[in-house]
Amino acid sequence: FEAEESQKDDCLDTWTRQIEEALVACGMPEMQWDQIEMNLMRNQDLLQEVQAALGRNWLPIVLARSKHVLWKGGETVRIDVRASRPAEEPAEEPAPRERSRSRSKISRISSSEIQK
């Protein structure tokens, strides 16, 4: 029984991720409820599968589970369009400047020569 429930959760997670990806791909930070349904019509197979499994309330179920879409029960849904961008790699440390090292070496040489 637990394996069956886990499999259902995995399916719901997959559908949620696929729907999030489709909404994020639209590039709009905010959409109306009907716009969401129209955009998801492009992926008929996914839409039919989700509707068959979750019924008439499939969209509120998926939106409530989403991590990249914010829905507060109204007609407007906010979408985290940053979710589609790859994570930025940490900036590399700047390479030490050769010029700086040369100056300090010249300064030391000059100082030692002065002391002679």
Secondary structure, DSSP 8 states (H G I E B T S, - for coil): -HHHHHHHHHHHHHHHHHHHHHHHHTT-SEEEHHHHHHHHTT-HHHHHHHHHHH-TTHHHHHHHH-SSEEE-SSSEEEE-GGGGS------------HHHHHHHHHHHHHHHHHH-
